Amino acid sequence: MTTTKIYSLTCINNSILVVFYTQAYCWQFRFINDDSAVFGEQKLYYTPSAALTAGRDWICFGG
């Protein structure tokens, strides 16, 4: 059974930045916009702070 752990939820520019962990894919981030669409990349990060920084950069600098 695969478990997913949510590390943080952050509101940025009317979107929610979700940083989460899965056993198969390590740390990742996704954005959920106000229309409930999900955006992000399939890149893997080895720490939650690295995923959080990447997510903030992704949304602020045009992903």
mmCIF file of the N, C-alpha and C atoms, coordinates in Angstrom:
data_MODEL
# 
_entry.id   MODEL 
# 
loop_
_atom_site.group_PDB 
_atom_site.id 
_atom_site.type_symbol 
_atom_site.label_atom_id 
_atom_site.label_alt_id 
_atom_site.label_comp_id 
_atom_site.label_asym_id 
_atom_site.label_entity_id 
_atom_site.label_seq_id 
_atom_site.pdbx_PDB_ins_code 
_atom_site.Cartn_x 
_atom_site.Cartn_y 
_atom_site.Cartn_z 
_atom_site.occupancy 
_atom_site.B_iso_or_equiv 
_atom_site.pdbx_formal_charge 
_atom_site.auth_seq_id 
_atom_site.auth_comp_id 
_atom_site.auth_asym_id 
_atom_site.auth_atom_id 
_atom_site.pdbx_PDB_model_num 
ATOM 1   N N  . MET A 1 1  ? 0.832   -1.172 0.000   1.00 0.00 ? 1  MET A N  1 
ATOM 2   C CA . MET A 1 1  ? 0.000   0.000  0.000   1.00 0.00 ? 1  MET A CA 1 
ATOM 3   C C  . MET A 1 1  ? 0.888   1.251  0.000   1.00 0.00 ? 1  MET A C  1 
ATOM 4   N N  . THR A 1 2  ? 0.592   2.164  -0.874  1.00 0.00 ? 2  THR A N  1 
ATOM 5   C CA . THR A 1 2  ? 1.350   3.406  -0.972  1.00 0.00 ? 2  THR A CA 1 
ATOM 6   C C  . THR A 1 2  ? 0.703   4.468  -0.090  1.00 0.00 ? 2  THR A C  1 
ATOM 7   N N  . THR A 1 3  ? 1.529   5.147  0.673   1.00 0.00 ? 3  THR A N  1 
ATOM 8   C CA . THR A 1 3  ? 1.010   6.238  1.491   1.00 0.00 ? 3  THR A CA 1 
ATOM 9   C C  . THR A 1 3  ? 1.522   7.564  0.949   1.00 0.00 ? 3  THR A C  1 
ATOM 10  N N  . THR A 1 4  ? 0.682   8.558  1.017   1.00 0.00 ? 4  THR A N  1 
ATOM 11  C CA . THR A 1 4  ? 1.049   9.914  0.622   1.00 0.00 ? 4  THR A CA 1 
ATOM 12  C C  . THR A 1 4  ? 0.963   10.785 1.863   1.00 0.00 ? 4  THR A C  1 
ATOM 13  N N  . LYS A 1 5  ? 2.011   11.567 2.089   1.00 0.00 ? 5  LYS A N  1 
ATOM 14  C CA . LYS A 1 5  ? 2.036   12.471 3.235   1.00 0.00 ? 5  LYS A CA 1 
ATOM 15  C C  . LYS A 1 5  ? 2.102   13.900 2.736   1.00 0.00 ? 5  LYS A C  1 
ATOM 16  N N  . ILE A 1 6  ? 1.194   14.727 3.212   1.00 0.00 ? 6  ILE A N  1 
ATOM 17  C CA . ILE A 1 6  ? 1.210   16.145 2.862   1.00 0.00 ? 6  ILE A CA 1 
ATOM 18  C C  . ILE A 1 6  ? 2.086   16.877 3.861   1.00 0.00 ? 6  ILE A C  1 
ATOM 19  N N  . TYR A 1 7  ? 3.048   17.619 3.337   1.00 0.00 ? 7  TYR A N  1 
ATOM 20  C CA . TYR A 1 7  ? 3.967   18.384 4.172   1.00 0.00 ? 7  TYR A CA 1 
ATOM 21  C C  . TYR A 1 7  ? 3.432   19.787 4.433   1.00 0.00 ? 7  TYR A C  1 
ATOM 22  N N  . SER A 1 8  ? 2.945   20.452 3.365   1.00 0.00 ? 8  SER A N  1 
ATOM 23  C CA . SER A 1 8  ? 2.445   21.810 3.550   1.00 0.00 ? 8  SER A CA 1 
ATOM 24  C C  . SER A 1 8  ? 1.416   22.172 2.495   1.00 0.00 ? 8  SER A C  1 
ATOM 25  N N  . LEU A 1 9  ? 0.568   23.122 2.858   1.00 0.00 ? 9  LEU A N  1 
ATOM 26  C CA . LEU A 1 9  ? -0.401  23.752 1.957   1.00 0.00 ? 9  LEU A CA 1 
ATOM 27  C C  . LEU A 1 9  ? -0.176  25.251 2.091   1.00 0.00 ? 9  LEU A C  1 
ATOM 28  N N  . THR A 1 10 ? 0.074   25.920 0.958   1.00 0.00 ? 10 THR A N  1 
ATOM 29  C CA . THR A 1 10 ? 0.367   27.347 0.972   1.00 0.00 ? 10 THR A CA 1 
ATOM 30  C C  . THR A 1 10 ? -0.455  28.026 -0.112  1.00 0.00 ? 10 THR A C  1 
ATOM 31  N N  . CYS A 1 11 ? -1.111  29.121 0.221   1.00 0.00 ? 11 CYS A N  1 
ATOM 32  C CA . CYS A 1 11 ? -1.873  29.883 -0.765  1.00 0.00 ? 11 CYS A CA 1 
ATOM 33  C C  . CYS A 1 11 ? -0.957  30.921 -1.424  1.00 0.00 ? 11 CYS A C  1 
ATOM 34  N N  . ILE A 1 12 ? -0.861  30.855 -2.754  1.00 0.00 ? 12 ILE A N  1 
ATOM 35  C CA . ILE A 1 12 ? -0.046  31.791 -3.533  1.00 0.00 ? 12 ILE A CA 1 
ATOM 36  C C  . ILE A 1 12 ? -0.839  32.184 -4.782  1.00 0.00 ? 12 ILE A C  1 
ATOM 37  N N  . ASN A 1 13 ? -1.067  33.464 -4.971  1.00 0.00 ? 13 ASN A N  1 
ATOM 38  C CA . ASN A 1 13 ? -1.744  33.965 -6.184  1.00 0.00 ? 13 ASN A CA 1 
ATOM 39  C C  . ASN A 1 13 ? -3.044  33.215 -6.480  1.00 0.00 ? 13 ASN A C  1 
ATOM 40  N N  . ASN A 1 14 ? -3.906  33.058 -5.497  1.00 0.00 ? 14 ASN A N  1 
ATOM 41  C CA . ASN A 1 14 ? -5.200  32.377 -5.643  1.00 0.00 ? 14 ASN A CA 1 
ATOM 42  C C  . ASN A 1 14 ? -5.076  30.903 -6.025  1.00 0.00 ? 14 ASN A C  1 
ATOM 43  N N  . SER A 1 15 ? -3.938  30.315 -5.765  1.00 0.00 ? 15 SER A N  1 
ATOM 44  C CA . SER A 1 15 ? -3.739  28.886 -5.956  1.00 0.00 ? 15 SER A CA 1 
ATOM 45  C C  . SER A 1 15 ? -3.198  28.287 -4.665  1.00 0.00 ? 15 SER A C  1 
ATOM 46  N N  . ILE A 1 16 ? -3.360  26.984 -4.525  1.00 0.00 ? 16 ILE A N  1 
ATOM 47  C CA . ILE A 1 16 ? -2.831  26.295 -3.356  1.00 0.00 ? 16 ILE A CA 1 
ATOM 48  C C  . ILE A 1 16 ? -1.629  25.472 -3.786  1.00 0.00 ? 16 ILE A C  1 
ATOM 49  N N  . LEU A 1 17 ? -0.498  25.713 -3.138  1.00 0.00 ? 17 LEU A N  1 
ATOM 50  C CA . LEU A 1 17 ? 0.715   24.938 -3.367  1.00 0.00 ? 17 LEU A CA 1 
ATOM 51  C C  . LEU A 1 17 ? 0.714   23.780 -2.365  1.00 0.00 ? 17 LEU A C  1 
ATOM 52  N N  . VAL A 1 18 ? 0.727   22.562 -2.892  1.00 0.00 ? 18 VAL A N  1 
ATOM 53  C CA . VAL A 1 18 ? 0.751   21.363 -2.054  1.00 0.00 ? 18 VAL A CA 1 
ATOM 54  C C  . VAL A 1 18 ? 2.119   20.712 -2.199  1.00 0.00 ? 18 VAL A C  1 
ATOM 55  N N  . VAL A 1 19 ? 2.808   20.498 -1.093  1.00 0.00 ? 19 VAL A N  1 
ATOM 56  C CA . VAL A 1 19 ? 4.069   19.754 -1.073  1.00 0.00 ? 19 VAL A CA 1 
ATOM 57  C C  . VAL A 1 19 ? 3.769   18.434 -0.388  1.00 0.00 ? 19 VAL A C  1 
ATOM 58  N N  . PHE A 1 20 ? 4.111   17.331 -1.057  1.00 0.00 ? 20 PHE A N  1 
ATOM 59  C CA . PHE A 1 20 ? 3.743   16.018 -0.545  1.00 0.00 ? 20 PHE A CA 1 
ATOM 60  C C  . PHE A 1 20 ? 4.831   14.986 -0.805  1.00 0.00 ? 20 PHE A C  1 
ATOM 61  N N  . TYR A 1 21 ? 4.725   13.861 -0.097  1.00 0.00 ? 21 TYR A N  1 
ATOM 62  C CA . TYR A 1 21 ? 5.708   12.768 -0.194  1.00 0.00 ? 21 TYR A CA 1 
ATOM 63  C C  . TYR A 1 21 ? 4.991   11.476 -0.553  1.00 0.00 ? 21 TYR A C  1 
ATOM 64  N N  . THR A 1 22 ? 5.572   10.732 -1.496  1.00 0.00 ? 22 THR A N  1 
ATOM 65  C CA . THR A 1 22 ? 5.140   9.366  -1.763  1.00 0.00 ? 22 THR A CA 1 
ATOM 66  C C  . THR A 1 22 ? 6.379   8.483  -1.776  1.00 0.00 ? 22 THR A C  1 
ATOM 67  N N  . GLN A 1 23 ? 6.217   7.234  -1.410  1.00 0.00 ? 23 GLN A N  1 
ATOM 68  C CA . GLN A 1 23 ? 7.349   6.316  -1.381  1.00 0.00 ? 23 GLN A CA 1 
ATOM 69  C C  . GLN A 1 23 ? 7.970   6.144  -2.763  1.00 0.00 ? 23 GLN A C  1 
ATOM 70  N N  . ALA A 1 24 ? 7.159   6.141  -3.781  1.00 0.00 ? 24 ALA A N  1 
ATOM 71  C CA . ALA A 1 24 ? 7.665   5.904  -5.132  1.00 0.00 ? 24 ALA A CA 1 
ATOM 72  C C  . ALA A 1 24 ? 8.345   7.122  -5.744  1.00 0.00 ? 24 ALA A C  1 
ATOM 73  N N  . TYR A 1 25 ? 7.900   8.324  -5.369  1.00 0.00 ? 25 TYR A N  1 
ATOM 74  C CA . TYR A 1 25 ? 8.370   9.534  -6.053  1.00 0.00 ? 25 TYR A CA 1 
ATOM 75  C C  . TYR A 1 25 ? 9.000   10.590 -5.152  1.00 0.00 ? 25 TYR A C  1 
ATOM 76  N N  . CYS A 1 26 ? 9.300   10.255 -3.918  1.00 0.00 ? 26 CYS A N  1 
ATOM 77  C CA . CYS A 1 26 ? 9.905   11.196 -2.965  1.00 0.00 ? 26 CYS A CA 1 
ATOM 78  C C  . CYS A 1 26 ? 9.025   12.433 -2.808  1.00 0.00 ? 26 CYS A C  1 
ATOM 79  N N  . TRP A 1 27 ? 9.636   13.599 -2.675  1.00 0.00 ? 27 TRP A N  1 
ATOM 80  C CA . TRP A 1 27 ? 8.909   14.852 -2.465  1.00 0.00 ? 27 TRP A CA 1 
ATOM 81  C C  . TRP A 1 27 ? 8.582   15.504 -3.802  1.00 0.00 ? 27 TRP A C  1 
ATOM 82  N N  . GLN A 1 28 ? 7.383   16.032 -3.919  1.00 0.00 ? 28 GLN A N  1 
ATOM 83  C CA . GLN A 1 28 ? 6.936   16.725 -5.125  1.00 0.00 ? 28 GLN A CA 1 
ATOM 84  C C  . GLN A 1 28 ? 6.051   17.896 -4.717  1.00 0.00 ? 28 GLN A C  1 
ATOM 85  N N  . PHE A 1 29 ? 5.669   18.696 -5.713  1.00 0.00 ? 29 PHE A N  1 
ATOM 86  C CA . PHE A 1 29 ? 4.705   19.770 -5.467  1.00 0.00 ? 29 PHE A CA 1 
ATOM 87  C C  . PHE A 1 29 ? 3.672   19.785 -6.579  1.00 0.00 ? 29 PHE A C  1 
ATOM 88  N N  . ARG A 1 30 ? 2.505   20.308 -6.264  1.00 0.00 ? 30 ARG A N  1 
ATOM 89  C CA . ARG A 1 30 ? 1.453   20.550 -7.238  1.00 0.00 ? 30 ARG A CA 1 
ATOM 90  C C  . ARG A 1 30 ? 0.724   21.821 -6.834  1.00 0.00 ? 30 ARG A C  1 
ATOM 91  N N  . PHE A 1 31 ? 0.119   22.463 -7.813  1.00 0.00 ? 31 PHE A N  1 
ATOM 92  C CA . PHE A 1 31 ? -0.733  23.622 -7.569  1.00 0.00 ? 31 PHE A CA 1 
ATOM 93  C C  . PHE A 1 31 ? -2.157  23.259 -7.915  1.00 0.00 ? 31 PHE A C  1 
ATOM 94  N N  . ILE A 1 32 ? -3.082  23.734 -7.103  1.00 0.00 ? 32 ILE A N  1 
ATOM 95  C CA . ILE A 1 32 ? -4.508  23.604 -7.371  1.00 0.00 ? 32 ILE A CA 1 
ATOM 96  C C  . ILE A 1 32 ? -5.037  25.021 -7.519  1.00 0.00 ? 32 ILE A C  1 
ATOM 97  N N  . ASN A 1 33 ? -5.581  25.332 -8.703  1.00 0.00 ? 33 ASN A N  1 
ATOM 98  C CA . ASN A 1 33 ? -6.057  26.705 -8.907  1.00 0.00 ? 33 ASN A CA 1 
ATOM 99  C C  . ASN A 1 33 ? -7.512  26.846 -8.473  1.00 0.00 ? 33 ASN A C  1 
ATOM 100 N N  . ASP A 1 34 ? -8.079  28.027 -8.645  1.00 0.00 ? 34 ASP A N  1 
ATOM 101 C CA . ASP A 1 34 ? -9.438  28.287 -8.174  1.00 0.00 ? 34 ASP A CA 1 
ATOM 102 C C  . ASP A 1 34 ? -10.514 27.571 -8.991  1.00 0.00 ? 34 ASP A C  1 
ATOM 103 N N  . ASP A 1 35 ? -10.133 26.951 -10.110 1.00 0.00 ? 35 ASP A N  1 
ATOM 104 C CA . ASP A 1 35 ? -11.053 26.121 -10.900 1.00 0.00 ? 35 ASP A CA 1 
ATOM 105 C C  . ASP A 1 35 ? -10.864 24.635 -10.593 1.00 0.00 ? 35 ASP A C  1 
ATOM 106 N N  . SER A 1 36 ? -10.050 24.322 -9.580  1.00 0.00 ? 36 SER A N  1 
ATOM 107 C CA . SER A 1 36 ? -9.732  22.949 -9.150  1.00 0.00 ? 36 SER A CA 1 
ATOM 108 C C  . SER A 1 36 ? -8.846  22.189 -10.135 1.00 0.00 ? 36 SER A C  1 
ATOM 109 N N  . ALA A 1 37 ? -8.221  22.891 -11.071 1.00 0.00 ? 37 ALA A N  1 
ATOM 110 C CA . ALA A 1 37 ? -7.270  22.251 -11.977 1.00 0.00 ? 37 ALA A CA 1 
ATOM 111 C C  . ALA A 1 37 ? -5.948  22.062 -11.234 1.00 0.00 ? 37 ALA A C  1 
ATOM 112 N N  . VAL A 1 38 ? -5.246  20.976 -11.548 1.00 0.00 ? 38 VAL A N  1 
ATOM 113 C CA . VAL A 1 38 ? -3.991  20.655 -10.877 1.00 0.00 ? 38 VAL A CA 1 
ATOM 114 C C  . VAL A 1 38 ? -2.846  20.816 -11.867 1.00 0.00 ? 38 VAL A C  1 
ATOM 115 N N  . PHE A 1 39 ? -1.800  21.535 -11.433 1.00 0.00 ? 39 PHE A N  1 
ATOM 116 C CA . PHE A 1 39 ? -0.633  21.793 -12.263 1.00 0.00 ? 39 PHE A CA 1 
ATOM 117 C C  . PHE A 1 39 ? 0.631   21.442 -11.491 1.00 0.00 ? 39 PHE A C  1 
ATOM 118 N N  . GLY A 1 40 ? 1.701   21.152 -12.233 1.00 0.00 ? 40 GLY A N  1 
ATOM 119 C CA . GLY A 1 40 ? 2.980   20.890 -11.600 1.00 0.00 ? 40 GLY A CA 1 
ATOM 120 C C  . GLY A 1 40 ? 3.898   20.145 -12.533 1.00 0.00 ? 40 GLY A C  1 
ATOM 121 N N  . GLU A 1 41 ? 4.990   19.665 -11.981 1.00 0.00 ? 41 GLU A N  1 
ATOM 122 C CA . GLU A 1 41 ? 5.985   18.917 -12.741 1.00 0.00 ? 41 GLU A CA 1 
ATOM 123 C C  . GLU A 1 41 ? 6.176   17.545 -12.112 1.00 0.00 ? 41 GLU A C  1 
ATOM 124 N N  . GLN A 1 42 ? 6.757   16.639 -12.855 1.00 0.00 ? 42 GLN A N  1 
ATOM 125 C CA . GLN A 1 42 ? 7.031   15.295 -12.356 1.00 0.00 ? 42 GLN A CA 1 
ATOM 126 C C  . GLN A 1 42 ? 8.424   15.169 -11.759 1.00 0.00 ? 42 GLN A C  1 
ATOM 127 N N  . LYS A 1 43 ? 9.067   16.282 -11.472 1.00 0.00 ? 43 LYS A N  1 
ATOM 128 C CA . LYS A 1 43 ? 10.412  16.240 -10.903 1.00 0.00 ? 43 LYS A CA 1 
ATOM 129 C C  . LYS A 1 43 ? 10.365  15.744 -9.461  1.00 0.00 ? 43 LYS A C  1 
ATOM 130 N N  . LEU A 1 44 ? 11.438  15.098 -9.044  1.00 0.00 ? 44 LEU A N  1 
ATOM 131 C CA . LEU A 1 44 ? 11.554  14.566 -7.696  1.00 0.00 ? 44 LEU A CA 1 
ATOM 132 C C  . LEU A 1 44 ? 12.505  15.425 -6.877  1.00 0.00 ? 44 LEU A C  1 
ATOM 133 N N  . TYR A 1 45 ? 12.184  15.589 -5.607  1.00 0.00 ? 45 TYR A N  1 
ATOM 134 C CA . TYR A 1 45 ? 13.025  16.348 -4.691  1.00 0.00 ? 45 TYR A CA 1 
ATOM 135 C C  . TYR A 1 45 ? 13.283  15.480 -3.467  1.00 0.00 ? 45 TYR A C  1 
ATOM 136 N N  . TYR A 1 46 ? 14.447  15.611 -2.890  1.00 0.00 ? 46 TYR A N  1 
ATOM 137 C CA . TYR A 1 46 ? 14.824  14.739 -1.786  1.00 0.00 ? 46 TYR A CA 1 
ATOM 138 C C  . TYR A 1 46 ? 14.545  15.327 -0.409  1.00 0.00 ? 46 TYR A C  1 
ATOM 139 N N  . THR A 1 47 ? 14.103  16.580 -0.367  1.00 0.00 ? 47 THR A N  1 
ATOM 140 C CA . THR A 1 47 ? 13.690  17.191 0.899   1.00 0.00 ? 47 THR A CA 1 
ATOM 141 C C  . THR A 1 47 ? 12.401  17.983 0.651   1.00 0.00 ? 47 THR A C  1 
ATOM 142 N N  . PRO A 1 48 ? 11.592  18.140 1.684   1.00 0.00 ? 48 PRO A N  1 
ATOM 143 C CA . PRO A 1 48 ? 10.374  18.932 1.495   1.00 0.00 ? 48 PRO A CA 1 
ATOM 144 C C  . PRO A 1 48 ? 10.678  20.403 1.232   1.00 0.00 ? 48 PRO A C  1 
ATOM 145 N N  . SER A 1 49 ? 11.740  20.928 1.824   1.00 0.00 ? 49 SER A N  1 
ATOM 146 C CA . SER A 1 49 ? 12.067  22.337 1.582   1.00 0.00 ? 49 SER A CA 1 
ATOM 147 C C  . SER A 1 49 ? 12.501  22.569 0.139   1.00 0.00 ? 49 SER A C  1 
ATOM 148 N N  . ALA A 1 50 ? 13.163  21.597 -0.472  1.00 0.00 ? 50 ALA A N  1 
ATOM 149 C CA . ALA A 1 50 ? 13.542  21.728 -1.887  1.00 0.00 ? 50 ALA A CA 1 
ATOM 150 C C  . ALA A 1 50 ? 12.303  21.738 -2.776  1.00 0.00 ? 50 ALA A C  1 
ATOM 151 N N  . ALA A 1 51 ? 11.317  20.895 -2.473  1.00 0.00 ? 51 ALA A N  1 
ATOM 152 C CA . ALA A 1 51 ? 10.074  20.878 -3.247  1.00 0.00 ? 51 ALA A CA 1 
ATOM 153 C C  . ALA A 1 51 ? 9.292   22.174 -3.047  1.00 0.00 ? 51 ALA A C  1 
ATOM 154 N N  . LEU A 1 52 ? 9.274   22.689 -1.832  1.00 0.00 ? 52 LEU A N  1 
ATOM 155 C CA . LEU A 1 52 ? 8.582   23.940 -1.545  1.00 0.00 ? 52 LEU A CA 1 
ATOM 156 C C  . LEU A 1 52 ? 9.219   25.105 -2.293  1.00 0.00 ? 52 LEU A C  1 
ATOM 157 N N  . THR A 1 53 ? 10.528  25.182 -2.272  1.00 0.00 ? 53 THR A N  1 
ATOM 158 C CA . THR A 1 53 ? 11.244  26.240 -2.998  1.00 0.00 ? 53 THR A CA 1 
ATOM 159 C C  . THR A 1 53 ? 11.002  26.132 -4.497  1.00 0.00 ? 53 THR A C  1 
ATOM 160 N N  . ALA A 1 54 ? 11.062  24.925 -5.028  1.00 0.00 ? 54 ALA A N  1 
ATOM 161 C CA . ALA A 1 54 ? 10.824  24.718 -6.460  1.00 0.00 ? 54 ALA A CA 1 
ATOM 162 C C  . ALA A 1 54 ? 9.398   25.117 -6.839  1.00 0.00 ? 54 ALA A C  1 
ATOM 163 N N  . GLY A 1 55 ? 8.436   24.792 -5.997  1.00 0.00 ? 55 GLY A N  1 
ATOM 164 C CA . GLY A 1 55 ? 7.046   25.167 -6.268  1.00 0.00 ? 55 GLY A CA 1 
ATOM 165 C C  . GLY A 1 55 ? 6.848   26.668 -6.255  1.00 0.00 ? 55 GLY A C  1 
ATOM 166 N N  . ARG A 1 56 ? 7.448   27.335 -5.293  1.00 0.00 ? 56 ARG A N  1 
ATOM 167 C CA . ARG A 1 56 ? 7.347   28.801 -5.244  1.00 0.00 ? 56 ARG A CA 1 
ATOM 168 C C  . ARG A 1 56 ? 7.993   29.434 -6.464  1.00 0.00 ? 56 ARG A C  1 
ATOM 169 N N  . ASP A 1 57 ? 9.155   28.934 -6.852  1.00 0.00 ? 57 ASP A N  1 
ATOM 170 C CA . ASP A 1 57 ? 9.827   29.455 -8.049  1.00 0.00 ? 57 ASP A CA 1 
ATOM 171 C C  . ASP A 1 57 ? 8.991   29.179 -9.295  1.00 0.00 ? 57 ASP A C  1 
ATOM 172 N N  . TRP A 1 58 ? 8.400   27.995 -9.359  1.00 0.00 ? 58 TRP A N  1 
ATOM 173 C CA . TRP A 1 58 ? 7.609   27.582 -10.524 1.00 0.00 ? 58 TRP A CA 1 
ATOM 174 C C  . TRP A 1 58 ? 6.433   28.533 -10.745 1.00 0.00 ? 58 TRP A C  1 
ATOM 175 N N  . ILE A 1 59 ? 5.714   28.863 -9.678  1.00 0.00 ? 59 ILE A N  1 
ATOM 176 C CA . ILE A 1 59 ? 4.552   29.735 -9.810  1.00 0.00 ? 59 ILE A CA 1 
ATOM 177 C C  . ILE A 1 59 ? 4.952   31.206 -10.002 1.00 0.00 ? 59 ILE A C  1 
ATOM 178 N N  . CYS A 1 60 ? 6.023   31.626 -9.356  1.00 0.00 ? 60 CYS A N  1 
ATOM 179 C CA . CYS A 1 60 ? 6.432   33.037 -9.444  1.00 0.00 ? 60 CYS A CA 1 
ATOM 180 C C  . CYS A 1 60 ? 7.137   33.380 -10.743 1.00 0.00 ? 60 CYS A C  1 
ATOM 181 N N  . PHE A 1 61 ? 7.840   32.410 -11.330 1.00 0.00 ? 61 PHE A N  1 
ATOM 182 C CA . PHE A 1 61 ? 8.616   32.678 -12.541 1.00 0.00 ? 61 PHE A CA 1 
ATOM 183 C C  . PHE A 1 61 ? 8.044   32.013 -13.774 1.00 0.00 ? 61 PHE A C  1 
ATOM 184 N N  . GLY A 1 62 ? 6.803   31.599 -13.708 1.00 0.00 ? 62 GLY A N  1 
ATOM 185 C CA . GLY A 1 62 ? 6.102   31.160 -14.921 1.00 0.00 ? 62 GLY A CA 1 
ATOM 186 C C  . GLY A 1 62 ? 6.223   29.695 -15.276 1.00 0.00 ? 62 GLY A C  1 
ATOM 187 N N  . GLY A 1 63 ? 6.571   28.831 -14.339 1.00 0.00 ? 63 GLY A N  1 
ATOM 188 C CA . GLY A 1 63 ? 6.579   27.371 -14.516 1.00 0.00 ? 63 GLY A CA 1 
ATOM 189 C C  . GLY A 1 63 ? 6.804   26.934 -15.863 1.00 0.00 ? 63 GLY A C  1 
# 
